[in-house]
Amino acid sequence: MSSRQPLLEAKGLVKRYGQVVALDGADFELYPGEILAIIGDNGAGKSTLIKALSGALQPDDGEIRLDGKPVHFRSPLDARRSGIETVYQDLAVAPALDIAANIFLGRERRRRGPLGLVLRLLDKRGMRREAQRQFAELKIGVQSIREPVENLSGGQRQGVAVARAAAWAERLAIMDEPTAALGVKETRQVLDLIRRVRDRGLPVILISHDMPHVFELADRIHIMRLGKRVAVVTPQTHTMPEAVAIMTGATRGELEQSLHKGPPKESP
């Protein structure tokens, strides 16, 4: 078993909302080059954990480490500055803008010289060129990079959001229910896209209720229940019914037998 250091790690995260305990000492590890799926029933703490890791909320207790160093994300912008990008369920795209403008949303490039410094004109040509390169590398099919996002299909819109995360994430990308409300063909395109993002060297945290997709994509599966991590399994060591049993509350003996918290093995 490898002793590699986690890229992103959390220890003992606690988050309370009055009498409700959303996170109750949750632990977490993401290792370089992997797709880590997070599963759990409604109310298990998945969303709260992801919000803590992405800076959308601050835990009441516990520690988050990035590359072995403690970090304190006070906002999603702090996480983005640290190289963490998140694709949320609602995508956060601007429908009226074209694809390139959405890729650079909030990070627009200005033209060089006085045109950019004084007149603050945007380098639209350069942004379109870079967006085209990203789409080509990730094999996302669109007719034109100038196409308004509102004219795209659901799968293509998801592709824009994923491409934006891949373009700007330096450490890792978080995907929150990326195939929700997509058809079969578009779902397949997004799953292939997530795999290509990982193959480019960017580790991915995947939150999904779709167990077949989880078992198809994930290298490891982080299972949450009642605000805690109860097990980490792999598609090689556990079946889908076994993972669901752990998620919904297996017997103590079954749960202890399922624990597998070590890092993934090094590739040969």
FIPATI-843699 format. One record per atom (N, C-alpha, C): residue in one letter; z, y, x; residue number from 1; atom name. Coordinates in steps of 0.02 Angstrom, whole numbers. Layout:
A;Z;Y;X;NUM;CA
...
//
This chain:
M;0;-60;42;1;N
M;0;0;0;1;CA
M;0;62;44;1;C
S;-40;111;25;2;N
S;-46;172;65;2;CA
S;16;215;58;2;C
S;30;253;111;3;N
S;85;301;108;3;CA
S;59;372;107;3;C
R;0;382;80;4;N
R;-29;449;77;4;CA
R;15;497;37;4;C
Q;14;559;57;5;N
Q;52;610;22;5;CA
Q;15;631;-42;5;C
P;51;639;-97;6;N
P;18;663;-158;6;CA
P;-12;732;-148;6;C
L;-68;745;-179;7;N
L;-97;812;-178;7;CA
L;-55;859;-223;7;C
L;-39;835;-282;8;N
L;2;872;-330;8;CA
L;59;826;-352;8;C
E;120;853;-352;9;N
E;178;811;-367;9;CA
E;228;852;-407;9;C
A;261;819;-454;10;N
A;315;850;-492;10;CA
A;375;803;-493;10;C
K;433;832;-488;11;N
K;495;792;-489;11;CA
K;544;822;-540;11;C
G;565;781;-587;12;N
G;619;800;-633;12;CA
G;605;860;-676;12;C
L;543;868;-701;13;N
L;527;927;-741;13;CA
L;563;923;-809;13;C
V;593;979;-827;14;N
V;628;985;-891;14;CA
V;602;1047;-927;14;C
K;588;1039;-992;15;N
K;568;1097;-1033;15;CA
K;598;1088;-1102;15;C
R;638;1138;-1123;16;N
R;670;1136;-1188;16;CA
R;645;1193;-1231;16;C
Y;639;1178;-1295;17;N
Y;625;1229;-1345;17;CA
Y;681;1227;-1396;17;C
G;735;1264;-1382;18;N
G;794;1259;-1424;18;CA
G;825;1190;-1417;18;C
Q;831;1154;-1473;19;N
Q;860;1087;-1472;19;CA
Q;808;1034;-1455;19;C
V;745;1053;-1453;20;N
V;692;1005;-1439;20;CA
V;680;1000;-1364;20;C
V;682;939;-1336;21;N
V;670;927;-1266;21;CA
V;599;900;-1258;21;C
A;553;943;-1235;22;N
A;483;923;-1227;22;CA
A;472;882;-1164;22;C
L;506;902;-1109;23;N
L;504;864;-1047;23;CA
L;576;849;-1027;23;C
D;589;786;-1013;24;N
D;657;764;-1001;24;CA
D;662;729;-933;24;C
G;650;769;-880;25;N
G;653;741;-812;25;CA
G;588;705;-794;25;C
A;531;734;-810;26;N
A;467;702;-799;26;CA
A;446;705;-725;26;C
D;420;649;-700;27;N
D;392;645;-632;27;CA
D;317;636;-637;27;C
F;283;653;-582;28;N
F;209;651;-583;28;CA
F;183;651;-512;28;C
E;130;612;-500;29;N
E;94;616;-435;29;CA
E;20;608;-446;29;C
L;-19;651;-414;30;N
L;-91;646;-411;30;CA
L;-111;639;-338;30;C
Y;-151;588;-322;31;N
Y;-172;577;-253;31;CA
Y;-244;599;-243;31;C
P;-263;615;-181;32;N
P;-331;639;-167;32;CA
P;-383;588;-189;32;C
G;-438;613;-217;33;N
G;-496;571;-231;33;CA
G;-490;525;-290;33;C
E;-442;536;-335;34;N
E;-433;491;-391;34;CA
E;-442;526;-459;34;C
I;-456;486;-509;35;N
I;-451;508;-579;35;CA
I;-387;478;-606;35;C
L;-340;521;-624;36;N
L;-276;500;-652;36;CA
L;-275;517;-726;36;C
A;-269;467;-768;37;N
A;-265;479;-840;37;CA
A;-192;485;-861;37;C
I;-179;530;-908;38;N
I;-113;537;-937;38;CA
I;-118;519;-1011;38;C
I;-79;469;-1031;39;N
I;-80;448;-1101;39;CA
I;-10;448;-1128;39;C
G;-5;450;-1194;40;N
G;59;450;-1228;40;CA
G;49;466;-1301;40;C
D;96;446;-1342;41;N
D;92;459;-1414;41;CA
D;102;534;-1426;41;C
N;89;556;-1487;42;N
N;101;626;-1504;42;CA
N;175;642;-1493;42;C
G;188;698;-1459;43;N
G;257;718;-1444;43;CA
G;285;686;-1381;43;C
A;244;649;-1344;44;N
A;269;616;-1283;44;CA
A;280;665;-1226;44;C
G;249;724;-1229;45;N
G;258;774;-1176;45;CA
G;196;785;-1134;45;C
K;140;755;-1152;46;N
K;78;762;-1112;46;CA
K;57;835;-1105;46;C
S;51;869;-1162;47;N
S;27;938;-1160;47;CA
S;76;983;-1123;47;C
T;140;972;-1132;48;N
T;190;1014;-1098;48;CA
T;186;1003;-1023;48;C
L;178;940;-1002;49;N
L;171;926;-930;49;CA
L;110;961;-901;49;C
I;53;957;-935;50;N
I;-8;988;-911;50;CA
I;-1;1064;-908;50;C
K;32;1092;-958;51;N
K;42;1165;-958;51;CA
K;86;1186;-899;51;C
A;135;1145;-882;52;N
A;177;1160;-824;52;CA
A;137;1156;-759;52;C
L;95;1104;-754;53;N
L;56;1095;-693;53;CA
L;1;1147;-685;53;C
S;-22;1176;-741;54;N
S;-76;1225;-739;54;CA
S;-51;1297;-745;54;C
G;15;1307;-747;55;N
G;42;1374;-748;55;CA
G;47;1406;-816;55;C
A;30;1369;-870;56;N
A;32;1398;-937;56;CA
A;104;1406;-963;56;C
L;151;1369;-933;57;N
L;222;1378;-949;57;CA
L;262;1362;-886;57;C
Q;324;1387;-885;58;N
Q;368;1374;-828;58;CA
Q;423;1326;-850;58;C
P;432;1271;-814;59;N
P;485;1223;-832;59;CA
P;554;1253;-822;59;C
D;602;1228;-860;60;N
D;671;1252;-853;60;CA
D;705;1223;-792;60;C
D;681;1165;-770;61;N
D;711;1133;-711;61;CA
D;659;1088;-679;61;C
G;672;1067;-618;62;N
G;625;1024;-582;62;CA
G;583;1062;-532;62;C
E;540;1025;-498;63;N
E;500;1054;-443;63;CA
E;429;1029;-445;63;C
I;382;1074;-430;64;N
I;312;1056;-423;64;CA
I;292;1070;-351;64;C
R;257;1022;-321;65;N
R;234;1029;-253;65;CA
R;158;1021;-250;65;C
L;126;1063;-212;66;N
L;54;1059;-200;66;CA
L;44;1051;-125;66;C
D;11;997;-104;67;N
D;4;981;-33;67;CA
D;71;977;2;67;C
G;121;953;-34;68;N
G;187;943;-5;68;CA
G;231;1005;-3;68;C
K;205;1063;-26;69;N
K;243;1125;-24;69;CA
K;261;1147;-95;69;C
P;324;1169;-105;70;N
P;345;1192;-172;70;CA
P;303;1251;-196;70;C
V;283;1250;-259;71;N
V;245;1304;-289;71;CA
V;279;1325;-354;71;C
H;270;1388;-372;72;N
H;297;1415;-434;72;CA
H;241;1453;-470;72;C
F;208;1419;-516;73;N
F;154;1450;-554;73;CA
F;184;1490;-612;73;C
R;176;1555;-609;74;N
R;202;1597;-663;74;CA
R;149;1612;-716;74;C
S;87;1592;-703;75;N
S;33;1601;-751;75;CA
S;-24;1555;-732;75;C
P;-72;1543;-778;76;N
P;-131;1504;-759;76;CA
P;-169;1536;-701;76;C
L;-166;1601;-695;77;N
L;-200;1635;-639;77;CA
L;-171;1613;-573;77;C
D;-105;1604;-570;78;N
D;-73;1579;-508;78;CA
D;-101;1510;-490;78;C
A;-107;1467;-541;79;N
A;-134;1399;-528;79;CA
A;-206;1403;-505;79;C
R;-245;1446;-537;80;N
R;-315;1454;-517;80;CA
R;-321;1478;-445;80;C
R;-278;1524;-426;81;N
R;-278;1549;-357;81;CA
R;-260;1495;-307;81;C
S;-225;1444;-331;82;N
S;-207;1387;-288;82;CA
S;-259;1332;-292;82;C
G;-314;1343;-327;83;N
G;-368;1295;-328;83;CA
G;-365;1245;-384;83;C
I;-326;1259;-437;84;N
I;-320;1214;-495;84;CA
I;-356;1244;-554;84;C
E;-406;1209;-579;85;N
E;-444;1231;-637;85;CA
E;-432;1184;-696;85;C
T;-428;1212;-756;86;N
T;-415;1172;-816;86;CA
T;-469;1183;-867;86;C
V;-494;1128;-895;87;N
V;-541;1129;-951;87;CA
V;-502;1111;-1014;87;C
Y;-490;1160;-1057;88;N
Y;-451;1149;-1117;88;CA
Y;-495;1123;-1174;88;C
Q;-463;1097;-1226;89;N
Q;-499;1068;-1282;89;CA
Q;-545;1119;-1315;89;C
D;-522;1182;-1319;90;N
D;-563;1233;-1352;90;CA
D;-615;1264;-1305;90;C
L;-620;1238;-1243;91;N
L;-671;1255;-1193;91;CA
L;-665;1325;-1165;91;C
A;-646;1376;-1205;92;N
A;-639;1445;-1181;92;CA
A;-705;1471;-1151;92;C
V;-760;1457;-1186;93;N
V;-825;1485;-1166;93;CA
V;-841;1545;-1210;93;C
A;-886;1587;-1185;94;N
A;-908;1645;-1222;94;CA
A;-977;1629;-1252;94;C
P;-981;1612;-1317;95;N
P;-1043;1587;-1346;95;CA
P;-1103;1634;-1339;95;C
A;-1091;1699;-1343;96;N
A;-1147;1746;-1342;96;CA
A;-1177;1756;-1272;96;C
L;-1140;1737;-1220;97;N
L;-1164;1745;-1152;97;CA
L;-1204;1684;-1130;97;C
D;-1247;1694;-1079;98;N
D;-1286;1637;-1056;98;CA
D;-1244;1591;-1011;98;C
I;-1274;1536;-990;99;N
I;-1238;1486;-951;99;CA
I;-1211;1514;-886;99;C
A;-1252;1550;-850;100;N
A;-1231;1578;-785;100;CA
A;-1172;1626;-794;100;C
A;-1176;1668;-846;101;N
A;-1122;1716;-858;101;CA
A;-1057;1679;-874;101;C
N;-1061;1622;-908;102;N
N;-1001;1583;-923;102;CA
N;-973;1550;-860;102;C
I;-1015;1527;-816;103;N
I;-992;1497;-753;103;CA
I;-952;1548;-713;103;C
F;-973;1611;-714;104;N
F;-941;1663;-675;104;CA
F;-895;1707;-717;104;C
L;-877;1685;-777;105;N
L;-835;1724;-821;105;CA
L;-769;1742;-788;105;C
G;-756;1806;-781;106;N
G;-695;1829;-748;106;CA
G;-699;1831;-672;106;C
R;-756;1807;-646;107;N
R;-766;1807;-573;107;CA
R;-836;1833;-556;107;C
E;-859;1880;-595;108;N
E;-927;1905;-588;108;CA
E;-939;1933;-518;108;C
R;-999;1921;-492;109;N
R;-1018;1947;-427;109;CA
R;-1056;2013;-437;109;C
R;-1040;2060;-393;110;N
R;-1076;2124;-396;110;CA
R;-1130;2126;-342;110;C
R;-1179;2166;-354;111;N
R;-1233;2173;-305;111;CA
R;-1208;2207;-243;111;C
R;-1241;2193;-188;112;N
R;-1220;2223;-124;112;CA
R;-1240;2297;-121;112;C
G;-1203;2332;-78;113;N
G;-1220;2402;-67;113;CA
G;-1198;2447;-123;113;C
P;-1226;2508;-125;114;N
P;-1206;2558;-175;114;CA
P;-1216;2535;-247;114;C
L;-1266;2494;-259;115;N
L;-1279;2472;-328;115;CA
L;-1219;2433;-356;115;C
G;-1186;2396;-313;116;N
G;-1127;2358;-334;116;CA
G;-1063;2398;-328;116;C
L;-1056;2434;-272;117;N
L;-994;2471;-259;117;CA
L;-987;2532;-304;117;C
V;-1041;2568;-313;118;N
V;-1038;2631;-350;118;CA
V;-1057;2620;-423;118;C
L;-1115;2591;-434;119;N
L;-1140;2581;-502;119;CA
L;-1112;2518;-534;119;C
R;-1080;2475;-494;120;N
R;-1048;2414;-518;120;CA
R;-1096;2368;-555;120;C
L;-1157;2364;-530;121;N
L;-1207;2320;-559;121;CA
L;-1194;2248;-538;121;C
L;-1205;2202;-583;122;N
L;-1192;2131;-569;122;CA
L;-1252;2100;-533;122;C
D;-1237;2051;-491;123;N
D;-1288;2012;-457;123;CA
D;-1308;1954;-502;123;C
K;-1345;1969;-555;124;N
K;-1363;1918;-604;124;CA
K;-1408;1864;-573;124;C
R;-1453;1885;-530;125;N
R;-1498;1837;-498;125;CA
R;-1459;1787;-456;125;C
G;-1413;1813;-416;126;N
G;-1373;1769;-373;126;CA
G;-1329;1722;-413;126;C
M;-1299;1747;-468;127;N
M;-1257;1705;-509;127;CA
M;-1298;1650;-543;127;C
R;-1358;1667;-566;128;N
R;-1400;1617;-598;128;CA
R;-1422;1564;-548;128;C
R;-1436;1585;-486;129;N
R;-1456;1539;-435;129;CA
R;-1399;1489;-419;129;C
E;-1338;1515;-414;130;N
E;-1281;1473;-399;130;CA
E;-1265;1426;-458;130;C
A;-1271;1452;-519;131;N
A;-1259;1411;-578;131;CA
A;-1310;1355;-582;131;C
Q;-1372;1371;-566;132;N
Q;-1425;1320;-566;132;CA
Q;-1410;1265;-516;132;C
R;-1384;1285;-458;133;N
R;-1367;1236;-406;133;CA
R;-1311;1190;-430;133;C
Q;-1260;1219;-462;134;N
Q;-1205;1178;-487;134;CA
Q;-1229;1128;-539;134;C
F;-1272;1151;-584;135;N
F;-1297;1107;-637;135;CA
F;-1341;1052;-608;135;C
A;-1379;1068;-557;136;N
A;-1422;1018;-526;136;CA
A;-1379;965;-490;136;C
E;-1327;987;-454;137;N
E;-1284;940;-418;137;CA
E;-1248;893;-466;137;C
L;-1227;920;-523;138;N
L;-1190;880;-572;138;CA
L;-1236;845;-622;138;C
K;-1301;857;-615;139;N
K;-1352;825;-658;139;CA
K;-1340;840;-731;139;C
I;-1327;904;-746;140;N
I;-1319;926;-816;140;CA
I;-1386;953;-839;140;C
G;-1413;924;-892;141;N
G;-1479;943;-915;141;CA
G;-1478;1000;-966;141;C
V;-1509;1057;-948;142;N
V;-1519;1112;-994;142;CA
V;-1589;1139;-983;142;C
Q;-1618;1170;-1034;143;N
Q;-1685;1196;-1027;143;CA
Q;-1688;1255;-981;143;C
S;-1639;1300;-987;144;N
S;-1637;1360;-946;144;CA
S;-1566;1383;-934;144;C
I;-1552;1405;-873;145;N
I;-1486;1430;-857;145;CA
I;-1472;1496;-893;145;C
R;-1525;1526;-921;146;N
R;-1518;1589;-958;146;CA
R;-1505;1578;-1032;146;C
E;-1500;1515;-1052;147;N
E;-1489;1498;-1122;147;CA
E;-1420;1520;-1145;147;C
P;-1414;1556;-1202;148;N
P;-1347;1573;-1227;148;CA
P;-1309;1509;-1245;148;C
V;-1245;1508;-1230;149;N
V;-1205;1448;-1241;149;CA
V;-1203;1429;-1315;149;C
E;-1208;1479;-1360;150;N
E;-1206;1464;-1431;150;CA
E;-1265;1422;-1454;150;C
N;-1318;1419;-1414;151;N
N;-1377;1378;-1431;151;CA
N;-1371;1306;-1405;151;C
L;-1319;1291;-1368;152;N
L;-1312;1225;-1337;152;CA
L;-1278;1175;-1384;152;C
S;-1289;1111;-1370;153;N
S;-1254;1059;-1407;153;CA
S;-1181;1056;-1383;153;C
G;-1141;1017;-1420;154;N
G;-1070;1011;-1401;154;CA
G;-1062;981;-1332;154;C
G;-1102;931;-1315;155;N
G;-1098;901;-1249;155;CA
G;-1118;948;-1194;155;C
Q;-1170;989;-1208;156;N
Q;-1192;1037;-1158;156;CA
Q;-1140;1092;-1148;156;C
R;-1108;1113;-1202;157;N
R;-1054;1163;-1195;157;CA
R;-997;1135;-1153;157;C
Q;-980;1071;-1166;158;N
Q;-928;1040;-1125;158;CA
Q;-951;1037;-1053;158;C
G;-1016;1025;-1041;159;N
G;-1042;1025;-974;159;CA
G;-1034;1092;-939;159;C
V;-1044;1147;-977;160;N
V;-1034;1214;-949;160;CA
V;-961;1223;-926;160;C
A;-915;1202;-969;161;N
A;-844;1210;-953;161;CA
A;-825;1167;-892;161;C
V;-851;1106;-889;162;N
V;-836;1062;-833;162;CA
V;-868;1088;-769;162;C
A;-930;1112;-774;163;N
A;-964;1140;-715;163;CA
A;-927;1201;-689;163;C
R;-900;1242;-733;164;N
R;-862;1300;-711;164;CA
R;-799;1278;-673;164;C
A;-764;1228;-699;165;N
A;-705;1203;-665;165;CA
A;-724;1174;-597;165;C
A;-778;1135;-595;166;N
A;-799;1105;-532;166;CA
A;-821;1157;-481;166;C
A;-850;1212;-505;167;N
A;-874;1264;-460;167;CA
A;-816;1301;-426;167;C
W;-761;1309;-462;168;N
W;-707;1351;-436;168;CA
W;-645;1313;-412;168;C
A;-637;1250;-434;169;N
A;-578;1213;-414;169;CA
A;-583;1193;-340;169;C
E;-534;1210;-302;170;N
E;-531;1192;-231;170;CA
E;-487;1131;-220;170;C
R;-439;1120;-264;171;N
R;-392;1064;-255;171;CA
R;-401;1010;-308;171;C
L;-404;1029;-372;172;N
L;-408;979;-425;172;CA
L;-430;1011;-490;172;C
A;-453;968;-536;173;N
A;-473;990;-603;173;CA
A;-434;952;-655;173;C
I;-414;986;-708;174;N
I;-378;956;-764;174;CA
I;-424;957;-824;174;C
M;-435;899;-855;175;N
M;-478;893;-914;175;CA
M;-436;872;-974;175;C
D;-431;916;-1023;176;N
D;-391;903;-1082;176;CA
D;-435;881;-1140;176;C
E;-433;817;-1157;177;N
E;-473;788;-1212;177;CA
E;-547;810;-1208;177;C
P;-581;795;-1152;178;N
P;-648;822;-1142;178;CA
P;-701;794;-1188;178;C
T;-688;736;-1221;179;N
T;-739;707;-1264;179;CA
T;-722;714;-1338;179;C
A;-671;754;-1354;180;N
A;-652;763;-1424;180;CA
A;-710;793;-1464;180;C
A;-723;765;-1522;181;N
A;-773;791;-1570;181;CA
A;-844;786;-1544;181;C
L;-857;743;-1495;182;N
L;-925;734;-1471;182;CA
L;-954;668;-1498;182;C
G;-1021;667;-1504;183;N
G;-1054;606;-1525;183;CA
G;-1056;555;-1468;183;C
V;-1083;496;-1483;184;N
V;-1083;441;-1434;184;CA
V;-1123;460;-1372;184;C
K;-1184;486;-1382;185;N
K;-1227;504;-1325;185;CA
K;-1196;559;-1283;185;C
E;-1170;611;-1317;186;N
E;-1140;667;-1280;186;CA
E;-1076;646;-1244;186;C
T;-1038;602;-1276;187;N
T;-978;576;-1244;187;CA
T;-996;540;-1179;187;C
R;-1047;500;-1180;188;N
R;-1069;464;-1120;188;CA
R;-1088;513;-1065;188;C
Q;-1123;567;-1083;189;N
Q;-1143;617;-1034;189;CA
Q;-1082;650;-1001;189;C
V;-1032;665;-1042;190;N
V;-972;698;-1014;190;CA
V;-932;649;-970;190;C
L;-927;586;-990;191;N
L;-892;537;-948;191;CA
L;-927;530;-880;191;C
D;-993;526;-882;192;N
D;-1030;522;-819;192;CA
D;-1020;585;-777;192;C
L;-1016;642;-810;193;N
L;-1005;705;-775;193;CA
L;-937;707;-741;193;C
I;-885;683;-775;194;N
I;-819;681;-745;194;CA
I;-818;636;-683;194;C
R;-853;580;-688;195;N
R;-857;535;-631;195;CA
R;-893;569;-572;195;C
R;-945;607;-586;196;N
R;-981;641;-532;196;CA
R;-938;696;-501;196;C
V;-897;729;-541;197;N
V;-851;779;-513;197;CA
V;-804;746;-464;197;C
R;-776;688;-482;198;N
R;-732;651;-437;198;CA
R;-770;629;-374;198;C
D;-832;606;-383;199;N
D;-871;581;-327;199;CA
D;-887;637;-277;199;C
R;-885;700;-300;200;N
R;-895;756;-255;200;CA
R;-832;772;-215;200;C
G;-778;735;-228;201;N
G;-717;743;-189;201;CA
G;-662;781;-224;201;C
L;-672;796;-289;202;N
L;-622;834;-326;202;CA
L;-581;787;-370;202;C
P;-516;779;-356;203;N
P;-475;736;-400;203;CA
P;-469;766;-470;203;C
V;-463;723;-519;204;N
V;-464;744;-589;204;CA
V;-403;715;-625;204;C
I;-369;758;-664;205;N
I;-318;736;-711;205;CA
I;-351;735;-780;205;C
L;-351;678;-812;206;N
L;-384;668;-876;206;CA
L;-332;655;-930;206;C
I;-331;696;-982;207;N
I;-288;684;-1040;207;CA
I;-333;661;-1097;207;C
S;-319;602;-1123;208;N
S;-363;575;-1175;208;CA
S;-325;526;-1220;208;C
H;-344;525;-1284;209;N
H;-318;476;-1331;209;CA
H;-364;415;-1335;209;C
D;-423;420;-1304;210;N
D;-472;367;-1310;210;CA
D;-460;315;-1256;210;C
M;-428;260;-1274;211;N
M;-409;211;-1224;211;CA
M;-468;178;-1188;211;C
P;-523;161;-1222;212;N
P;-580;133;-1185;212;CA
P;-606;181;-1131;212;C
H;-607;246;-1146;213;N
H;-630;294;-1096;213;CA
H;-580;298;-1038;213;C
V;-516;296;-1054;214;N
V;-464;298;-1003;214;CA
V;-472;239;-955;214;C
F;-480;179;-984;215;N
F;-485;119;-942;215;CA
F;-552;116;-905;215;C
E;-603;150;-930;216;N
E;-667;152;-895;216;CA
E;-664;199;-835;216;C
L;-632;256;-842;217;N
L;-635;309;-792;217;CA
L;-577;308;-742;217;C
A;-517;293;-765;218;N
A;-457;307;-725;218;CA
A;-447;258;-669;218;C
D;-425;283;-612;219;N
D;-401;242;-557;219;CA
D;-329;220;-571;219;C
R;-289;267;-598;220;N
R;-220;251;-618;220;CA
R;-207;284;-686;220;C
I;-159;257;-722;221;N
I;-143;282;-789;221;CA
I;-68;297;-793;221;C
H;-53;360;-803;222;N
H;15;386;-807;222;CA
H;35;385;-882;222;C
I;86;345;-898;223;N
I;106;336;-968;223;CA
I;171;374;-982;223;C
M;169;415;-1034;224;N
M;227;456;-1052;224;CA
M;256;434;-1120;224;C
R;322;441;-1125;225;N
R;356;427;-1188;225;CA
R;420;468;-1189;225;C
L;430;504;-1244;226;N
L;491;544;-1253;226;CA
L;505;591;-1195;226;C
G;452;624;-1171;227;N
G;461;675;-1120;227;CA
G;468;651;-1049;227;C
K;458;585;-1039;228;N
K;466;557;-972;228;CA
K;405;514;-955;228;C
R;395;503;-890;229;N
R;349;452;-868;229;CA
R;385;385;-870;229;C
V;356;339;-907;230;N
V;389;273;-913;230;CA
V;354;221;-870;230;C
A;291;233;-850;231;N
A;256;185;-808;231;CA
A;193;216;-781;231;C
V;169;189;-725;232;N
V;102;204;-700;232;CA
V;69;137;-689;232;C
V;12;126;-723;233;N
V;-23;62;-719;233;CA
V;-95;75;-697;233;C
T;-132;22;-687;234;N
T;-202;28;-670;234;CA
T;-243;-17;-716;234;C
P;-308;-3;-725;235;N
P;-350;-47;-766;235;CA
P;-355;-118;-738;235;C
Q;-338;-126;-674;236;N
Q;-341;-193;-643;236;CA
Q;-277;-233;-656;236;C
T;-221;-199;-667;237;N
T;-157;-234;-675;237;CA
T;-136;-242;-747;237;C
H;-164;-200;-792;238;N
H;-142;-202;-862;238;CA
H;-201;-197;-909;238;C
T;-194;-228;-967;239;N
T;-244;-223;-1020;239;CA
T;-228;-163;-1064;239;C
M;-276;-145;-1106;240;N
M;-264;-90;-1154;240;CA
M;-206;-105;-1200;240;C
P;-201;-164;-1230;241;N
P;-143;-178;-1273;241;CA
P;-76;-172;-1236;241;C
E;-75;-193;-1172;242;N
E;-13;-187;-1133;242;CA
E;5;-113;-1122;242;C
A;-46;-72;-1107;243;N
A;-33;-1;-1097;243;CA
A;-8;32;-1161;243;C
V;-38;13;-1217;244;N
V;-17;40;-1281;244;CA
V;55;18;-1298;244;C
A;71;-44;-1281;245;N
A;139;-69;-1293;245;CA
A;190;-28;-1254;245;C
I;175;-14;-1191;246;N
I;220;28;-1150;246;CA
I;225;98;-1180;246;C
M;168;125;-1201;247;N
M;166;193;-1227;247;CA
M;208;200;-1291;247;C
T;207;148;-1332;248;N
T;241;153;-1396;248;CA
T;311;124;-1396;248;C
G;330;92;-1338;249;N
G;399;69;-1332;249;CA
G;405;-7;-1327;249;C
A;392;-32;-1268;250;N
A;399;-104;-1256;250;CA
A;472;-121;-1244;250;C
T;486;-186;-1238;251;N
T;554;-206;-1221;251;CA
T;570;-184;-1150;251;C
R;634;-180;-1135;252;N
R;654;-158;-1068;252;CA
R;626;-203;-1013;252;C
G;627;-268;-1025;253;N
G;602;-314;-975;253;CA
G;528;-305;-964;253;C
E;490;-297;-1018;254;N
E;418;-285;-1012;254;CA
E;404;-220;-975;254;C
L;444;-169;-991;255;N
L;434;-103;-960;255;CA
L;447;-105;-885;255;C
E;501;-137;-865;256;N
E;517;-141;-794;256;CA
E;463;-180;-756;256;C
Q;436;-231;-788;257;N
Q;384;-271;-757;257;CA
Q;320;-231;-749;257;C
S;310;-180;-791;258;N
S;248;-141;-791;258;CA
S;249;-83;-742;258;C
L;308;-66;-716;259;N
L;312;-8;-672;259;CA
L;270;-18;-610;259;C
H;231;34;-595;260;N
H;186;31;-536;260;CA
H;175;103;-514;260;C
K;219;128;-472;261;N
K;217;200;-458;261;CA
K;190;216;-389;261;C
G;166;167;-353;262;N
G;140;181;-287;262;CA
G;73;214;-288;262;C
P;52;244;-232;263;N
P;-14;274;-226;263;CA
P;-68;222;-226;263;C
P;-130;242;-242;264;N
P;-184;193;-242;264;CA
P;-200;170;-171;264;C
K;-229;111;-165;265;N
K;-248;85;-100;265;CA
K;-305;125;-71;265;C
E;-306;130;-6;266;N
E;-361;163;28;266;CA
E;-426;124;17;266;C
S;-481;160;10;267;N
S;-546;127;5;267;CA
S;-564;99;73;267;C
P;-596;41;75;268;N
P;-614;11;140;268;CA
P;-666;53;175;268;C
//
